[in-house]
Amino acid sequence: MRPERIQNRMGRMSFPQNLALRAARSLSLAAAFLPAIFLWGCSAAVSKRSQTFSISGTISPAAGGSGATVSLSGTSSASTTSDGSGKYTFTGVSNGAYAVTPGKSGFAFTPTSQSAAVNGANVAGVNFTASAAHSVALSWNASTSTVAGYNVYRSIVSGAQFARVNAALIGGLAFTDTGLPGGSTYYYVTTAVDANGNESTFSNQVAASIP
C-alpha cells in the first residue's frame, strides 16, 4: 500500500497515523503464527518418542509351557500368562533393558530367566524349555558352637561357584531345595551363622544327581 501524504499547517509533509497501527497489527499476526508452527513440530517429536514394541516367545513343550506365568522386569514391569501352546507376548513395551522370567508350579525352566533389549523394534524368540521340577532333601549335624541358624549353598560346579538358596536363616537341621530341572548334578554345602551374623566356612560338600 502506498501511504497517502498529508500537508499540515507548517507546510511539512506527514504520513497518516494509522499506518503505524496497521504495521503493529501485521507484526502481531505474524508473531501469533510462530508459536503454532513451533508447537506442531514438538507434537511430532513427542509422538515418535512414545512408540512402543513387543517381547514374545514360546515355552515348550506345551504340557509345561501352557498356563505359565511370565514376568517382565526392568525398564518397566508386567505379567502375562502363556496360551495353550506355551506362547506369550508383552505389548506396549518401550525401549529399554528387560528380564523375562517364567514360572509354573511343579515345573522348572531352562534358562530360568532371559534378558531382552528393546531398541526401536519388536523382540521375538525369547524361548524357554519347561521340565518337571525335582527336589533335593538335605540334612546335617548341629554345629558344636552356639548358632542362630544355617545357610545352604548350591552349585552345578563341584567345589566352586556356590550360591545361597535359602531366603531366610534356617533354624533347624534340614532343608528341601525345590524347583530343580533334571539332567544335572547339584553340589551343596552348609554354613553356620551366630547371633552377630558371623558365618563359618563351608561344610563338606555333598552331591545330588537328578536324571
C-alpha positions in Angstrom: 0.0 0.0 0.0 1.3 3.5 -0.9 1.0 5.8 2.1 -1.1 8.9 1.5 0.8 12.1 2.3 -0.9 15.0 4.1 0.3 18.6 4.3 0.0 20.2 7.8 -0.2 23.9 8.6 3.6 24.3 8.8 3.9 23.1 5.2 5.6 19.9 6.2 4.7 16.5 4.9 3.5 13.7 7.3 2.1 10.2 7.0 -1.3 9.1 8.3 -1.1 8.0 11.9 -3.0 4.7 11.3 -0.1 3.4 9.2 1.8 2.6 12.3 -1.2 0.9 13.7 -1.6 -1.3 10.7 2.0 -2.3 10.8 1.7 -3.2 14.5 -1.3 -5.4 13.8 0.6 -7.2 11.0 3.5 -7.9 13.3 1.2 -9.2 16.0 -0.4 -11.5 13.5 3.0 -12.9 12.3 4.1 -13.4 15.9 0.9 -15.3 16.6 1.6 -17.8 13.9 5.2 -18.6 15.2 4.1 -20.5 18.4 1.6 -22.5 16.3 4.3 -23.7 14.0 6.7 -24.5 16.9 4.1 -26.5 18.8 3.2 -28.5 15.7 6.9 -29.6 15.4 7.0 -30.6 19.1 3.9 -32.7 18.7 5.6 -34.8 16.1 8.7 -35.3 18.3 6.6 -36.5 21.2 4.7 -39.0 19.1 7.9 -40.6 17.9 9.3 -41.0 21.5 6.1 -42.7 22.7 6.3 -45.6 20.2 6.1 -49.0 21.9 7.1 -52.5 20.9 6.6 -56.2 21.9 8.5 -59.0 23.5 7.4 -62.6 22.7 8.4 -66.2 22.9 7.4 -69.8 23.4 7.7 -72.1 26.4 7.9 -75.7 25.3 6.7 -78.4 25.5 3.1 -77.3 25.7 2.5 -79.6 28.7 4.7 -77.4 30.9 4.5 -74.1 28.9 0.7 -73.7 28.8 -0.7 -71.6 31.6 2.7 -70.5 32.8 3.1 -67.1 34.5 5.6 -65.0 32.6 7.0 -61.9 34.4 8.7 -58.9 32.8 11.0 -56.7 34.8 13.5 -53.9 34.0 12.6 -50.5 32.5 9.0 -51.4 33.2 7.3 -54.4 34.7 4.4 -56.6 33.6 3.0 -60.1 33.9 1.2 -62.3 31.4 0.0 -65.9 31.1 1.1 -68.2 28.2 -1.6 -69.7 26.0 -2.4 -73.4 25.4 0.6 -73.7 23.0 3.0 -72.1 25.5 3.2 -68.8 23.6 3.3 -65.4 25.3 3.5 -61.8 24.3 4.1 -58.5 26.1 2.8 -55.5 24.2 3.2 -51.7 24.8 6.9 -52.2 25.7 9.1 -49.1 25.5 12.8 -49.1 24.6 15.0 -50.4 27.4 16.6 -53.4 29.1 14.3 -56.2 30.4 14.4 -59.6 32.0 11.8 -62.3 31.2 11.1 -65.0 33.8 8.6 -67.9 33.6 7.1 -69.8 36.4 4.7 -72.6 37.0 4.1 -74.9 40.0 5.7 -78.3 39.5 7.9 -77.2 36.6 11.4 -75.9 36.2 12.5 -73.7 33.3 15.7 -73.6 31.3 17.0 -70.9 31.3 15.5 -69.7 34.5 15.4 -66.1 33.1 16.5 -64.3 29.9 17.4 -60.7 29.1 15.8 -58.8 26.3 16.9 -55.4 25.0 14.3 -53.3 23.1 15.8 -50.7 20.8 13.3 -49.5 18.2 12.0 -52.9 17.2 10.0 -55.9 18.5 11.9 -58.7 20.2 10.8 -62.2 19.4 12.2 -65.7 20.1 12.7 -65.3 23.9 12.0 -69.0 24.4 12.2 -71.4 27.4 12.1 -75.1 28.0 9.8 -76.5 30.7 10.5 -79.7 32.6 9.1 -81.5 35.6 10.6 -79.9 38.7 12.6 -82.0 41.2 13.6 -81.5 44.8 16.6 -82.4 47.0 16.2 -83.1 50.7 19.2 -82.1 52.8 20.0 -82.6 56.5 23.1 -82.0 58.6 24.5 -82.3 62.1 24.3 -79.4 64.5 27.3 -77.1 65.0 29.3 -77.6 68.1 29.1 -73.8 68.6 26.1 -71.7 69.7 24.5 -70.6 66.4 21.5 -68.6 65.3 20.9 -70.7 62.2 22.3 -72.2 59.0 22.6 -71.3 55.3 22.6 -73.8 52.4 24.5 -73.1 49.2 24.2 -74.9 45.8 26.3 -75.1 42.6 26.4 -77.1 39.4 30.2 -77.0 39.6 32.0 -79.2 42.1 33.8 -77.1 44.7 33.1 -73.7 43.3 30.5 -71.1 42.3 28.2 -71.7 45.3 25.1 -69.5 45.7 22.8 -69.4 48.7 19.4 -71.0 48.1 17.5 -70.2 51.4 15.9 -66.8 51.6 16.0 -66.6 55.4 18.3 -68.2 58.0 17.3 -71.9 58.6 16.6 -72.6 62.3 16.6 -76.4 62.0 18.9 -79.1 60.7 17.1 -79.8 57.4 16.2 -78.1 54.2 14.5 -79.1 50.9 15.7 -77.5 47.7 12.7 -77.4 45.2 12.1 -76.5 41.6 15.2 -78.1 40.1 15.3 -79.2 36.5 16.5 -82.7 35.7 19.6 -83.8 33.9 22.1 -82.2 36.2 24.2 -82.9 39.3 23.9 -80.4 42.1 26.5 -79.8 44.8 25.6 -78.5 48.3 27.4 -77.1 51.3 26.2 -75.5 54.5 27.4 -72.8 56.9 26.6 -71.9 60.5 25.8 -68.3 61.5 26.0 -66.9 65.0 23.9 -64.1 66.6 26.2 -61.4 65.4 26.0 -62.5 61.8 29.4 -64.2 61.6 29.4 -67.1 59.2 31.5 -70.2 59.3 33.4 -71.7 56.4 31.7 -74.2 54.1 31.0 -77.7 55.4 31.9 -80.8 53.5 30.3 -81.0 50.0 27.5 -83.4 49.1 26.2 -84.2 45.5 22.8 -85.0 44.2 22.3 -86.3 40.7 18.9 -85.8 39.0 18.3 -87.8 35.8 
